[in-house]
């Protein structure tokens, strides 16, 4: 069994299944923080999926996309924490 077999038939379906479960959490999350954490986790899983796809196809350009997704996930988390701090100061 080769590395491509493990990537495409074992790791990628696990990542897709976890993305579906996190998306259900996003839809059912009762609080705003639950939804923000699930979006952050979806972005992280997206980085993993793009990374696995880049390894399976041997295309290094997909790693740039993974880095941009990771940066967006980080900035979203920082923006949300800033929003929570400002909201608590106003209350």
N, C-alpha and C positions, 0 to 999 in steps of 0.2 A: 504494500500500500504506500502510495506516495503522499507528499505533503499536500498536493492539490486535492487529493481525495478527502483528506481530513478537513481541509479548509472549506471545501464546497459542500460536502455531504454530512459533516458533523458540526463544525463550528458555526457556519453560516445559518443553518436552521435553528440552532440554539439561540443565536443572537436575534433572529427574526421572532421566535417565540417569546423571548424576553421583551422585545419591543412591543409586541401585541399585549402582553400582560401589563406593561407599564402604561400603555395607551388606555387600557380599561381603567387603571388607577386614575389616570388623568380625567377620564369622563366621570367617574364616580366620586372623585375626591371632594369631601364636603367643605374643605377650607382652601383659601387661596394658596397657602403655603404648600399644601399637598399637590396642587396643580403645578406650582413652580418647580418643586423638586422633581416631579415626574417629567416635566419638559426638559429639565437639566439632564435627567437620566436618559431620556430619549435622545438627546443630542450626544451624550457619551456613547450610547449604543450605536448611534449613527456613525460616530468616529470609528468604532470597532468594526462595523460592517464595511465601511470604506477601506479601512486598513486591511481587512481580510481579502476584500476584492482586489486591492492593489497587489497583495502578495500572490494571489492566485493567477492574476493576469500578467504579473511582472511589469506593471506600468507604474513608474515612480511619480507620474504626474498626479495620480489620485491621492498621494500622500499630502500634496499641497491642499487639496480639498479637505482632507481630514484635519489638517492644522487650522484651517479657517473655521471649520465647524467647532473645534475645540476652543478656539478663541471666542467665538460667538457664545458658546455655552458658559464660559468663564465670565464674560462681560454681562451676560444676562443674570447670572447669580449675584454678581457684584451690584448691579443695578437694583435687583430686588432687595438685597440687604440694605442698601441705601434708602430705598423706599420705606422699608420697615422702621428704620431708625427715625426718619423724618415723620412718619405717621405716629410713632410713640411720643415724639416731642410735642406734636400738636394736640394729642389727647390729654 
